[in-house]
């Protein structure tokens, strides 16, 4: 797992859009998959309750507002294509989906801390994850109108990908089918996306909470982490750990 994380990259072009961007990658092995259960339901209900206590519109929450600005920077319209955290926060007011216990855990953490988190089946990756601005020819497998289809991101769109295609479009908007988590997933990659004003201390605390819950999903859970950020001298200098 650590080798995959060491080879992960965020392109300089992405840091040029948002020099404050940080990606915290958490790889986890030894998970015991399963359907939603009482424990994951309790986490989701606590996350739902936290949203109901929020005293301002979702789009005005500081970290969500920063992500809306980031989407505009590469040409997306955040009112139409919301980042994953905003989409979940809006759903939480009426009830979050119960998917499987692994997905439920990271969705609950995402909502509770108002931070986009992606969950991927690391065993389905070909090569290491990379965050790039797309050329427009990359393939993204999804479902449209009930049918499996291949889409292509817009040129300049920020996407996560591996060696054979896009794994998540528009930074953290929609994940592909090939690497999605399911009830057979035992090795996962979680991507925690941060912008100012979310601090590194808060980001690491969110990861610690996520790992704490994931360790309960198996007797031999192993974890590797890596933080990728722009160098303090500027995005042109490339990423640093």
For each residue, the residues with C-beta under 8 A, 3 or more apart:
1: 4 5 27 28 29 122 187 222 224
2: 5 6 27 224 226
3: 6 7
4: 1 7 8 27 122 125 128 129 189
5: 1 2 8 25 27 128 224 225 226
6: 2 3 226
7: 3 4 127 128
8: 4 5 23 25 128 129 130 226 228
9: 128 129 130 131 228 239
10: 14 15 21 23 130 131 228 239
11: 14 15 130 131 132 133
12: 15 16 235 236 238 239
13: 16 17 132 133
14: 10 11 17 18 21 131 132 133 158
15: 10 11 12 18 19 21 230 235 239
16: 12 13 19 235 236
17: 13 14 21 70 73 74 133 158
18: 14 15 21 70 73 195
19: 15 16 230 234 235
20: 195 196 230
21: 10 14 15 17 18 70 193 194 195 229 230
22: 193 194 195 200 203 227 228 229
23: 8 10 131 191 192 193 194 227 228 229
24: 191 192 194 203 204 207 225 226 227 228
25: 5 8 129 189 190 191 192 225 226 227 228
26: 189 190 191 192 207 210 211 223 224 225
27: 1 2 4 5 122 187 188 189 190 223 224 225
28: 1 31 187 188 189 190 211 214 221 222 223
29: 1 122 186 187 221 222 223
30: 186 187 218 219 220 221 222
31: 28 102 185 186 187 188 214 217 218 221
32: 186 217 218 219
33: 100 101 102 182 183 184 185 186
34: 37 100 101 183 217
35: 100 101 183
36: 40 41 98 99 100 101 104
37: 34 40 41 101
38: 41 42
39: 42 43 101 216
40: 36 37 43 44 98 101 104 105 108
41: 36 37 38 44 45 98 104
42: 38 39 45 46
43: 39 40 46 47 104 105 108 109 213
44: 40 41 47 48 96 98 104 107 108
45: 41 42 48 49
46: 42 43 49 50 108 112
47: 43 44 50 51 92 96 107 108 109 111 112
48: 44 45 51 52 92 93 95 96 111
49: 45 46 52 53
50: 46 47 53 54 111 112
51: 47 48 54 89 92 93 111
52: 48 49 93
53: 49 50
54: 50 51 58 61
55:
56: 60 61
57: 60 61
58: 54 61 64 86 89 90
59: 64 65 68 78 86
60: 56 57 64 65
61: 54 56 57 58 64 65 89 114
62: 65 66 197 198
63: 66 67 85 114 115 194 195 197 198
64: 58 59 60 61 67 68 83 85 86 89 114
65: 59 60 61 62 68 69
66: 62 63 69 70 195 196 197 198
67: 63 64 70 71 78 83 85 86 116 171 172 193 195
68: 59 64 65 71 72 78 83 86
69: 65 66 72 73
70: 17 18 21 66 67 73 74 171 195
71: 67 68 74 76 77 78 81 83 170 171
72: 68 69 75 76 77 78
73: 17 18 69 70
74: 17 70 71 133 156 157 158 170 171
75: 72 154 156 157
76: 71 72 80 81 157 170 173
77: 71 72 80 81
78: 59 67 68 71 72 81 82 83 86
79: 82
80: 76 77
81: 71 76 77 78 170 173
82: 78 79 86 87 90 173
83: 64 67 68 71 78 86 87 116 170 171 172 173 193
84: 87 88 110 116 117 118 172 173
85: 63 64 67 88 89 110 111 114 115 116 117 172
86: 58 59 64 67 68 78 82 83 89 90
87: 82 83 84 90 91
88: 84 85 91 92 96 107 110 111
89: 51 58 61 64 85 86 92 93 111 114
90: 58 82 86 87 93
91: 87 88 94 95 96 97
92: 47 48 51 88 89 95 96 111
93: 48 51 52 89 90
94: 91
95: 48 91 92
96: 44 47 48 88 91 92 107 108 111
97: 91 107
98: 36 40 41 44 104
99: 36 103 104 107 181
100: 33 34 35 36 103 104 181 182 183
101: 33 34 35 36 37 39 40 104 105 217
102: 31 33 105 106 119 181 185 188 214 217
103: 99 100 106 107 119 181
104: 36 40 41 43 44 98 99 100 101 107 108
105: 40 43 101 102 108 109 210 213 214 217
106: 102 103 109 110 117 119 190 210
107: 44 47 88 96 97 99 103 104 110 111 117
108: 40 43 44 46 47 96 104 105 111 112
109: 43 47 105 106 112 113 115 117 206 209 210 213
110: 84 85 88 106 107 113 114 115 116 117
111: 47 48 50 51 85 88 89 92 96 107 108 114
112: 46 47 50 108 109
113: 109 110 202 206 209
114: 61 63 64 85 89 110 111
115: 63 85 109 110 192 193 194 198 203 206
116: 67 83 84 85 110 171 172 192 193
117: 84 85 106 107 109 110 190 191 192 193 206 210
118: 84 160 168 172 175 190 191 193
119: 102 103 106 175 181 188 189 190
120: 124 125 129 167 168 175 179 180 181 188 189 190 191
121: 124 125 179 180 181 182 185 187 188 189
122: 1 4 27 29 125 179 187 188 189
123: 185 186 187
124: 120 121 178 179
125: 4 120 121 122 128 129 162 167 179 189
126: 162 163 164
127: 7 162 163 164
128: 4 5 7 8 9 125 162
129: 4 8 9 25 120 125 160 161 162 167 189 191
130: 8 9 10 11 160 161 162
131: 9 10 11 14 23 158 159 160 171
132: 11 13 14 158 159 161
133: 11 13 14 17 74 156 157 158 159
134: 138 153 154 155 156 157 158 159 161 166
135: 138 155
136: 152 153 154 155 156 157
137: 152
138: 134 135 152 153 159 161 165 166
139: 150 151 152 164 165 166
140: 150 151 152 153 159 165 166 169 176
141: 148 149 150 165 176 177 178
142: 148 149 150 151 174 176 177
143: 146 147 148 149 177
144: 147 149 151
145:
146: 143
147: 143 144
148: 141 142 143 177
149: 141 142 143 144
150: 139 140 141 142
151: 139 140 142 144 169
152: 136 137 138 139 140
153: 134 136 138 140 157 159 166 169 170
154: 75 134 136 157
155: 134 135 136
156: 74 75 133 134 136
157: 74 75 76 133 134 136 153 154 169 170
158: 14 17 74 131 132 133 134 170 171
159: 131 132 133 134 138 140 153 166 167 168 169 170 171
160: 118 129 130 131 166 167 168 171 191
161: 129 130 132 134 138 165 166 167
162: 125 126 127 128 129 130 165 167 179
163: 126 127
164: 126 127 139
165: 138 139 140 141 161 162 176 178
166: 134 138 139 140 153 159 160 161 169 176
167: 120 125 129 159 160 161 162 175 176 178 179
168: 118 120 159 160 171 172 173 174 175 176 191
169: 140 151 153 157 159 166 173 174 176
170: 71 74 76 81 83 153 157 158 159 173 174
171: 67 70 71 74 83 116 131 158 159 160 168 193
172: 67 83 84 85 116 118 168 191 193
173: 76 81 82 83 84 168 169 170
174: 142 168 169 170
175: 118 119 120 167 168 179 180
176: 140 141 142 165 166 167 168 169 179 180
177: 141 142 143 148 180
178: 124 141 165 167
179: 120 121 122 124 125 162 167 175 176
180: 120 121 175 176 177
181: 99 100 102 103 119 120 121 185 188
182: 33 100 121 185
183: 33 34 35 100
184: 33
185: 31 33 102 121 123 181 182 188
186: 29 30 31 32 33 123 218
187: 1 27 28 29 30 31 121 122 123
188: 27 28 31 102 119 120 121 122 181 185 214
189: 4 25 26 27 28 119 120 121 122 125 129
190: 25 26 27 28 106 117 118 119 120 210
191: 23 24 25 26 117 118 120 129 160 168 172
192: 23 24 25 26 115 116 117 203 206 207 210
193: 21 22 23 67 83 115 116 117 118 171 172
194: 21 22 23 24 63 115 198 200 202 203
195: 18 20 21 22 63 66 67 70 198
196: 20 66
197: 62 63 66
198: 62 63 66 115 194 195 202 203
199: 202 203
200: 22 194 203 204 227 229
201: 204 205
202: 113 194 198 199 205 206
203: 22 24 115 192 194 198 199 200 206 207 227
204: 24 200 201 207 208 227
205: 201 202 208 209
206: 109 113 115 117 192 202 203 209 210
207: 24 26 192 203 204 210 211 225
208: 204 205 211 212
209: 109 113 205 206 212 213
210: 26 105 106 109 117 190 192 206 207 213 214
211: 26 28 207 208 214 215 223
212: 208 209 215 216
213: 43 105 109 209 210 216 217
214: 28 31 102 105 188 210 211 217 221 223
215: 211 212 218 221 223
216: 39 212 213
217: 31 32 34 101 102 105 213 214 221
218: 30 31 32 186 215 221
219: 30 32
220: 30
221: 28 29 30 31 214 215 217 218
222: 1 28 29 30
223: 26 27 28 29 211 214 215
224: 1 2 5 26 27
225: 5 24 25 26 27 207
226: 2 5 6 8 24 25 241
227: 22 23 24 25 200 203 204 241
228: 8 9 10 22 23 24 25 239 240 241
229: 21 22 23 200 239 240 241
230: 15 19 20 21 234 235 237 239 240
231: 234 235 237 238 239 240
232: 240
233: 237
234: 19 230 231 237
235: 12 15 16 19 230 231 238
236: 12 16
237: 230 231 233 234
238: 12 231 235
239: 9 10 12 15 228 229 230 231
240: 228 229 230 231 232
241: 226 227 228 229
